[in-house]
């Protein structure tokens, strides 16, 4: 099943971003990607999608609504096990790779998709070789980068993690849904922590 409408909406969202690293990454990116036929897969954490629209910013609502519309076709994954951060984390976290080496659309240049955490889940300090851009699509989550203090981030903000920079997230009372982009390094690496 095709998720082309979500791909197009994500491309449109990225094209409106004026963050310098995003422009540098995507101004030369070839959006003509082959679609991979991935089997739809839902995981327990996707239940939190039911509560994201009302917590998304105005500029993010179109993308969030398209994620919800594409939900039955998306292939959700987890890179961690219950042994890593516990069963509660495992049951309330998942991501879907829209573009990448494992994504709905094939690219070995970037990995991009959406990550979802339930309220009250703590994603502890972790790092990876790939440089990462985050765009929170919902508000009310605390974010830490480079071992700094946690800061509340709003829907639509740009968060940049350089290669191997420690970072962490703590959704508060609402689910955290965020778009992500990885570039350079192993695009399928399980983060170190």
SVG drawing of the C-alpha trace seen along z (x, -y; Angstrom):
<svg xmlns="http://www.w3.org/2000/svg" viewBox="-8 -30 38 38">
<polyline fill="none" stroke="black" stroke-width="0.4" points="0.0,0.0 1.3,-3.4 2.2,-6.2 2.9,-8.6 0.6,-11.3 2.6,-11.3 5.8,-11.4 4.5,-14.5 3.3,-16.2 6.7,-15.6 8.5,-17.0 6.3,-20.1 6.9,-20.5 10.6,-20.3 10.5,-22.7 9.0,-25.4 11.8,-25.1 14.3,-27.9 16.8,-26.3 20.2,-26.5 21.3,-22.9 17.9,-21.7 18.3,-23.9 21.9,-22.7 20.8,-19.1 17.7,-19.3 18.5,-21.9 20.5,-19.3 18.4,-16.3 16.8,-14.3 13.2,-13.6 12.7,-11.1 12.8,-8.0 11.6,-4.5 8.8,-3.3 9.5,-0.1 6.5,2.2 6.6,2.6 3.9,4.5 1.8,2.4 2.8,3.1 1.2,1.5 2.7,1.7 1.2,1.0 2.8,-2.5 0.7,-3.7 -2.3,-4.0 -0.8,-7.4 -1.5,-8.7 -5.1,-9.1 -4.1,-12.0 -1.6,-14.0 -3.6,-16.4 -4.8,-18.7 -1.2,-19.1 0.3,-20.0 1.1,-23.5 -0.6,-25.2 2.2,-24.6 2.5,-20.9 -1.3,-20.0 -1.3,-19.1 1.6,-16.7 0.2,-15.2 -3.2,-14.7 -1.5,-13.0 0.4,-10.7 -3.0,-9.7 -4.5,-9.2 -1.6,-7.0 -1.5,-5.1 -3.1,-1.9 -0.3,-1.6 2.7,-2.5 5.3,0.0 6.2,-0.8 9.4,0.4 11.4,0.4 15.1,0.4 15.2,1.2 14.1,4.2 12.4,4.3 15.8,5.2 17.2,1.8 14.9,-0.6 12.1,1.6 8.8,3.0 6.9,-0.3 9.2,-2.2 9.1,0.7 5.3,0.7 5.0,-3.1 7.6,-3.8 7.9,-3.2 9.0,-4.9 8.3,-4.6 11.0,-5.2 9.4,-7.1 12.7,-7.5 15.9,-5.5 17.7,-2.1 14.6,-0.5 12.0,-3.1 8.9,-3.2 11.0,-5.2 14.5,-4.1 17.5,-6.3 21.1,-5.6 21.7,-9.4 19.2,-10.1 16.8,-8.4 13.7,-10.3 10.5,-9.5 8.5,-9.9 9.0,-8.8 6.3,-8.5 6.6,-8.3 3.7,-8.0 3.2,-10.5 5.6,-10.2 8.1,-8.0 11.8,-9.0 14.1,-8.4 17.5,-8.6 20.7,-10.0 21.7,-8.3 23.9,-9.1 24.7,-7.9 27.1,-8.6 24.5,-10.1 23.8,-13.8 20.2,-14.3 17.5,-17.0 14.3,-16.8 11.0,-18.7 8.6,-18.2 5.1,-17.9 3.6,-18.0 4.4,-20.3 4.9,-19.6 8.1,-17.5 11.4,-18.3 14.6,-17.9 18.2,-17.8 21.2,-18.0 25.0,-17.7 24.4,-16.8 22.7,-20.2 19.6,-20.9 16.2,-19.8 14.2,-22.5 10.5,-22.5 10.3,-22.5 7.3,-23.5 5.7,-22.0 7.6,-23.2 10.9,-24.0 14.1,-22.8 16.5,-20.7 19.9,-19.8 22.2,-17.0 25.6,-16.8 27.3,-13.4 27.7,-11.5 26.1,-14.3 24.2,-12.9 20.5,-13.8 17.4,-12.8 13.6,-13.4 11.0,-13.4 7.4,-13.7 5.3,-15.2 1.5,-14.9 0.9,-14.3 2.5,-12.0 5.6,-13.2 5.4,-12.8 8.4,-14.2 9.7,-14.1 13.4,-13.2 16.1,-13.3 19.4,-11.4 22.3,-12.0 25.9,-10.7 27.0,-7.7 25.1,-4.4 21.5,-5.3 20.2,-2.1 22.4,-2.2 20.9,-1.4 21.8,-4.3 24.4,-3.9 23.4,-4.8"/>
</svg>
